[in-house]
C-alpha cells in the first residue's frame, strides 16, 4: 500500500492529498 501511495504522490501531488485524507478517515 505504501508503495502505491508513493507512486501516486510522485505522479500527482494533488491525488496524494486525497489519499492522505482517505488514510486519516480509515484510521
Biopython code that builds the backbone (N, CA, C, O; Angstrom):
import numpy as np
from Bio.PDB.StructureBuilder import StructureBuilder

atoms = [
    (1, "UNK", "N", (0.847, -1.197, 0.000)),
    (1, "UNK", "CA", (0.000, 0.000, 0.000)),
    (1, "UNK", "C", (0.885, 1.250, 0.000)),
    (1, "UNK", "O", (0.634, 2.211, -0.728)),
    (2, "UNK", "N", (1.904, 1.211, 0.818)),
    (2, "UNK", "CA", (2.795, 2.375, 0.898)),
    (2, "UNK", "C", (3.460, 2.618, -0.460)),
    (2, "UNK", "O", (3.651, 3.761, -0.875)),
    (3, "UNK", "N", (3.804, 1.536, -1.133)),
    (3, "UNK", "CA", (4.467, 1.684, -2.439)),
    (3, "UNK", "C", (3.523, 2.386, -3.411)),
    (3, "UNK", "O", (3.930, 3.294, -4.135)),
    (4, "UNK", "N", (2.292, 1.969, -3.421)),
    (4, "UNK", "CA", (1.325, 2.575, -4.355)),
    (4, "UNK", "C", (1.142, 4.057, -4.002)),
    (4, "UNK", "O", (1.043, 4.907, -4.887)),
    (5, "UNK", "N", (1.099, 4.346, -2.730)),
    (5, "UNK", "CA", (0.924, 5.733, -2.300)),
    (5, "UNK", "C", (2.074, 6.587, -2.834)),
    (5, "UNK", "O", (1.860, 7.672, -3.374)),
    (6, "UNK", "N", (3.287, 6.080, -2.674)),
    (6, "UNK", "CA", (4.458, 6.827, -3.148)),
    (6, "UNK", "C", (4.362, 7.073, -4.646)),
    (6, "UNK", "O", (4.651, 8.172, -5.118)),
    (7, "UNK", "N", (3.962, 6.067, -5.382)),
    (7, "UNK", "CA", (3.856, 6.215, -6.841)),
    (7, "UNK", "C", (2.818, 7.275, -7.175)),
    (7, "UNK", "O", (3.056, 8.140, -8.019)),
    (8, "UNK", "N", (1.678, 7.209, -6.522)),
    (8, "UNK", "CA", (0.614, 8.186, -6.807)),
    (8, "UNK", "C", (1.086, 9.588, -6.444)),
    (8, "UNK", "O", (0.825, 10.546, -7.172)),
    (9, "UNK", "N", (1.773, 9.703, -5.335)),
    (9, "UNK", "CA", (2.256, 11.012, -4.895)),
    (9, "UNK", "C", (3.209, 11.582, -5.936)),
    (9, "UNK", "O", (3.139, 12.767, -6.263)),
    (10, "UNK", "N", (4.095, 10.747, -6.454)),
    (10, "UNK", "CA", (5.059, 11.225, -7.453)),
    (10, "UNK", "C", (4.329, 11.582, -8.745)),
    (10, "UNK", "O", (4.706, 12.529, -9.434)),
    (11, "UNK", "N", (3.307, 10.839, -9.063)),
    (11, "UNK", "CA", (2.569, 11.091, -10.319)),
    (11, "UNK", "C", (1.773, 12.385, -10.206)),
    (11, "UNK", "O", (1.868, 13.267, -11.059)),
    (12, "UNK", "N", (0.992, 12.480, -9.143)),
    (12, "UNK", "CA", (0.156, 13.683, -8.984)),
    (12, "UNK", "C", (0.045, 14.043, -7.507)),
    (12, "UNK", "O", (-0.652, 13.364, -6.753)),
    (13, "UNK", "N", (0.719, 15.094, -7.094)),
    (13, "UNK", "CA", (0.684, 15.522, -5.685)),
    (13, "UNK", "C", (-0.751, 15.816, -5.237)),
    (13, "UNK", "O", (-1.091, 15.638, -4.068)),
    (14, "UNK", "N", (-1.576, 16.261, -6.165)),
    (14, "UNK", "CA", (-2.965, 16.571, -5.813)),
    (14, "UNK", "C", (-3.671, 15.297, -5.328)),
    (14, "UNK", "O", (-4.398, 15.307, -4.335)),
    (15, "UNK", "N", (-3.433, 14.211, -6.057)),
    (15, "UNK", "CA", (-4.069, 12.940, -5.675)),
    (15, "UNK", "C", (-3.556, 12.503, -4.308)),
    (15, "UNK", "O", (-4.305, 11.953, -3.501)),
    (16, "UNK", "N", (-2.291, 12.747, -4.060)),
    (16, "UNK", "CA", (-1.701, 12.340, -2.777)),
    (16, "UNK", "C", (-2.495, 12.959, -1.628)),
    (16, "UNK", "O", (-2.748, 12.304, -0.617)),
    (17, "UNK", "N", (-2.881, 14.211, -1.788)),
    (17, "UNK", "CA", (-3.638, 14.889, -0.730)),
    (17, "UNK", "C", (-4.917, 14.101, -0.430)),
    (17, "UNK", "O", (-5.256, 13.859, 0.728)),
    (18, "UNK", "N", (-5.611, 13.710, -1.490)),
    (18, "UNK", "CA", (-6.853, 12.939, -1.286)),
    (18, "UNK", "C", (-6.547, 11.609, -0.616)),
    (18, "UNK", "O", (-7.291, 11.163, 0.257)),
    (19, "UNK", "N", (-5.464, 10.981, -1.019)),
    (19, "UNK", "CA", (-5.084, 9.685, -0.430)),
    (19, "UNK", "C", (-4.809, 9.868, 1.057)),
    (19, "UNK", "O", (-5.211, 9.041, 1.876)),
    (20, "UNK", "N", (-4.134, 10.938, 1.394)),
    (20, "UNK", "CA", (-3.824, 11.171, 2.819)),
    (20, "UNK", "C", (-5.124, 11.326, 3.604)),
    (20, "UNK", "O", (-5.261, 10.791, 4.705)),
    (21, "UNK", "N", (-6.071, 12.056, 3.035)),
    (21, "UNK", "CA", (-7.354, 12.250, 3.731)),
    (21, "UNK", "C", (-8.043, 10.901, 3.908)),
    (21, "UNK", "O", (-8.604, 10.607, 4.963)),
    (22, "UNK", "N", (-7.991, 10.094, 2.862)),
    (22, "UNK", "CA", (-8.622, 8.763, 2.944)),
    (22, "UNK", "C", (-7.977, 7.956, 4.058)),
    (22, "UNK", "O", (-8.663, 7.278, 4.823)),
    (23, "UNK", "N", (-6.655, 8.032, 4.146)),
    (23, "UNK", "CA", (-5.946, 7.260, 5.185)),
    (23, "UNK", "C", (-6.398, 7.743, 6.562)),
    (23, "UNK", "O", (-6.604, 6.938, 7.470)),
    (24, "UNK", "N", (-6.550, 9.046, 6.712)),
    (24, "UNK", "CA", (-6.971, 9.586, 8.007)),
    (24, "UNK", "C", (-8.373, 9.074, 8.343)),
    (24, "UNK", "O", (-8.651, 8.702, 9.483)),
    (25, "UNK", "N", (-9.244, 9.061, 7.343)),
    (25, "UNK", "CA", (-10.614, 8.580, 7.588)),
    (25, "UNK", "C", (-10.578, 7.101, 7.940)),
    (25, "UNK", "O", (-11.296, 6.649, 8.832)),
    (26, "UNK", "N", (-9.741, 6.355, 7.238)),
    (26, "UNK", "CA", (-9.625, 4.919, 7.501)),
    (26, "UNK", "C", (-9.153, 4.701, 8.932)),
    (26, "UNK", "O", (-9.669, 3.840, 9.645)),
    (27, "UNK", "N", (-8.175, 5.487, 9.338)),
    (27, "UNK", "CA", (-7.642, 5.328, 10.700)),
    (27, "UNK", "C", (-8.712, 5.781, 11.688)),
    (27, "UNK", "O", (-8.492, 5.739, 12.898)),
]
sb = StructureBuilder()
sb.init_structure("model")
sb.init_model(0)
sb.init_chain("A")
sb.init_seg("    ")
for serial, (resi, resn, name, xyz) in enumerate(atoms, 1):
    if name == "N":
        sb.init_residue(resn, " ", resi, " ")
    sb.init_atom(name, np.array(xyz, "f"), 0.0, 1.0, " ", f" {name:<3s}", serial, name[0])
structure = sb.get_structure()
